[in-house]
Amino acid sequence: RVNLINRRRLEKDEDCTERRLAHGRRLLCKPRVPITYHLDPTVPQPLREAIKRGVLTWQPAFEAIGFEEAIKVVEPDDADWPAEYDPGDVRFSSITWLPYPDLGLAIGP
């Protein structure tokens, strides 16, 4: 039996700037590899912006620990959308749309 534990390891890049935040001035660094979520093509177009905003509401929490742009959402129309994307591939954290009435509103890891 094999168990997978999905962990994120944010490491600060050399690209750092000082910014004024709500709780004072802070040195913010971009991560070497940001936490990336792929918005699956099954997500209806009218809902994509709201879902993207929901994911990005985590940005202030990462800024509080010194990371700028630590989390990002990639949409199917974006230039950095991977050609080999598959929602079942564990290399990609994806947000998919499953419109089944009996399934519930959210499923997570």
N, C-alpha and C positions, 0 to 999 in steps of 0.2 A: 504494500500500500504506500502511495506517495501523497504527501500533503504539500500544498503550495501555500506559502504565506506571502501575500503581496504587500511589500513595504516600499515606502518612498524614502529616498535618501537625497535630500537637497544639499548641494554643495555650492558655496558661493563662488562666483566667477570673479575675475579681477576687475570687471566693469562695475564700479560702485560710484554712487553720487549721494550727496547730502541733500535731504529734502525736509521740508516742514510738513509734519503730519498733525492730526488732531491732538495727539498727546505729546507734541514737542518735536524738536529736530532729530533726525535719525539718518544714519548712514545706511542706504539701501543698496544691495547688490543683486544683480540678476543671477539666477541659478545657472549652473552649467547645463543642466537638462531640466526644463520645467516639467511640472506635472501636466500631462496632456490628456484631454478627453476628446474622443472623436464622436461627433454628432452624426449618428448613422443616417443614411439616406431615407430610412423608413420613418424618421421623425417628420411630421407634416410641416411644410414650409411656414405656415402662419405661427407655429409654436416655437420655431428654432431660436428666434431672438430672445424670447422669454426664458427658455431653458438655458441659453448661453449666459444671460444676465444672472440667473440663479446660481450657476456654477461660479461665475466670477465674483459673486458676493463674498467669497472666501478671501479675496485679495487683501483686504485690510488686516485679516488675521496673520497672513504671511508677512505683511509690511511691519507688523508689530514685532516680529522676530528678525527683521532685517532683510527680507527678500522682496524684490520688486519683480512684478510679472512672473510670479512663481507658478501660477496655474494658467493654462490656456485651453481654449476650445477650438478645435479644428472642424470646419464644416466641409461637406463634400465639394463645394465650389471653390474652396481655398487652394492657392497654389501649392501649399505644403501638404495637401491630402495625399497619403501614401497610395501608390498604385496597387500594392499588394494587400490593401485593407480587407479584413474579413472580421465581422463581429464575433465570430467564434474563436479567433486567434488570440491567445493570451498575451501577446505582445502589445495589443491595443486595448486601452480602457475606452469602452464605447458606451454611449447612451443611445439606446434603441427604443423604438415605439412598438408596443405589443397591444393592440386594441382588443383585448379579450375581456368581456364584462365580468367574468368570474375570477379573473386573475388578481385584481387589486390595483392599486394606484402606483406602487413603487416596489421594485425588487432590487436589492443590492447585494454586494459580496458578503 
